[in-house]
């Protein structure tokens, strides 16, 4: 989880770090965080990341499995589904993830960016501040491109997983 938070911090902060540090490579951001905030700086947004990841993966895998079940014909095993249903099921899983957790991710991203500028509050106060100053819809700013991006990428992810699992299972059963 710590690696996830450090990676998220670098990804989220990269666009704004040009103003805060001399270069915005992953290493320069990590070096800047370590120099300005110490090891604690790498944990900015950890609670928000947990709030996103734990329920998010419930919806991610739940959406995938429910979709696979819907595509499975009577008498057919889910493991026999073709490429198309697997890609669509993976895309639905990815879309379910982001639809469920996008507001939490928006707050997490704000916390991480503001922490780089030295102005950071906790999750709840950041959440309330966004709603008061920008309105509820601000929590969903950027959702559409995120879901559009998530659909093919997660479709490919689950297709690769299922095909690899099938190949390894077949190989193991042949030996």
RAPEPE-V636652 format. One record per residue. N is the residue number from 1. SS is DSSP state (H for helix, E for strand, L for the rest). PSI is psi in whole degrees, 0 to 359 (none if undefined). NEAR is the number of other ideal C-beta (glycine too) atoms within 8 Angstrom. Layout:
# RAPEPE-V636652
N_SS_PSI_NEAR ; N_SS_PSI_NEAR
This chain:
# RAPEPE-V636652
1_L_325_8 ; 2_H_318_8 ; 3_H_321_6 ; 4_H_316_9 ; 5_H_317_14 ; 6_H_316_10 ; 7_H_314_8 ; 8_H_318_12 ; 9_H_316_14 ; 10_H_319_11 ; 11_H_313_7 ; 12_H_321_11 ; 13_H_342_14 ; 14_H_310_10 ; 15_H_329_6 ; 16_H_352_10 ; 17_H_344_13 ; 18_H_327_7 ; 19_H_338_4 ; 20_H_328_9 ; 21_L_162_9 ; 22_L_324_3 ; 23_L_158_5 ; 24_L_37_10 ; 25_L_163_6 ; 26_H_314_7 ; 27_H_322_6 ; 28_H_323_12 ; 29_H_315_15 ; 30_H_318_11 ; 31_H_317_8 ; 32_H_316_12 ; 33_H_314_12 ; 34_H_319_11 ; 35_H_321_5 ; 36_H_326_7 ; 37_H_350_8 ; 38_L_188_5 ; 39_H_331_6 ; 40_H_332_7 ; 41_H_333_11 ; 42_H_349_12 ; 43_H_8_9 ; 44_L_125_13 ; 45_L_7_15 ; 46_H_314_10 ; 47_H_317_8 ; 48_H_322_13 ; 49_H_318_13 ; 50_H_317_9 ; 51_H_334_12 ; 52_H_311_12 ; 53_H_314_10 ; 54_H_302_8 ; 55_H_331_10 ; 56_H_316_11 ; 57_H_336_9 ; 58_H_312_9 ; 59_H_326_14 ; 60_H_302_13 ; 61_H_327_9 ; 62_H_313_10 ; 63_H_320_15 ; 64_H_311_14 ; 65_H_319_8 ; 66_H_319_8 ; 67_H_316_13 ; 68_H_320_13 ; 69_H_319_8 ; 70_H_327_6 ; 71_H_342_10 ; 72_L_126_10 ; 73_L_160_5 ; 74_L_130_3 ; 75_L_357_3 ; 76_L_143_8 ; 77_L_150_5 ; 78_H_329_8 ; 79_H_352_6 ; 80_H_2_6 ; 81_L_149_12 ; 82_L_183_5 ; 83_H_311_6 ; 84_H_306_6 ; 85_H_327_11 ; 86_H_318_14 ; 87_H_315_13 ; 88_H_319_11 ; 89_H_318_16 ; 90_H_319_15 ; 91_H_319_13 ; 92_H_319_12 ; 93_H_315_17 ; 94_H_318_17 ; 95_H_319_13 ; 96_H_319_13 ; 97_H_305_15 ; 98_H_325_13 ; 99_H_326_10 ; 100_H_326_10 ; 101_H_4_13 ; 102_H_318_12 ; 103_H_321_9 ; 104_H_319_10 ; 105_H_323_11 ; 106_H_316_14 ; 107_H_316_14 ; 108_H_315_16 ; 109_H_320_10 ; 110_H_316_10 ; 111_H_315_16 ; 112_H_318_14 ; 113_H_314_11 ; 114_H_328_11 ; 115_H_328_13 ; 116_H_333_12 ; 117_L_2_8 ; 118_L_10_6 ; 119_L_92_6 ; 120_L_136_8 ; 121_L_175_8 ; 122_L_178_7 ; 123_H_307_11 ; 124_H_316_6 ; 125_H_325_8 ; 126_H_317_14 ; 127_H_311_10 ; 128_H_319_8 ; 129_H_318_9 ; 130_H_314_13 ; 131_H_318_11 ; 132_H_317_6 ; 133_H_329_5 ; 134_H_346_7 ; 135_L_164_5 ; 136_H_323_5 ; 137_H_340_7 ; 138_H_333_10 ; 139_H_342_11 ; 140_H_8_9 ; 141_L_121_7 ; 142_L_3_7 ; 143_H_316_10 ; 144_H_307_6 ; 145_H_330_7 ; 146_H_315_10 ; 147_H_320_12 ; 148_H_319_7 ; 149_H_322_8 ; 150_H_327_12 ; 151_H_302_12 ; 152_H_324_8 ; 153_H_319_9 ; 154_H_332_15 ; 155_H_315_15 ; 156_H_321_10 ; 157_H_309_10 ; 158_H_327_14 ; 159_H_312_12 ; 160_H_317_8 ; 161_H_309_8 ; 162_H_318_11 ; 163_H_322_8 ; 164_H_317_8 ; 165_H_316_8 ; 166_H_315_9 ; 167_H_317_8 ; 168_H_322_8 ; 169_H_316_8 ; 170_H_319_8 ; 171_H_319_8 ; 172_H_323_7 ; 173_H_340_6 ; 174_H_348_5 ; 175_L_none_4
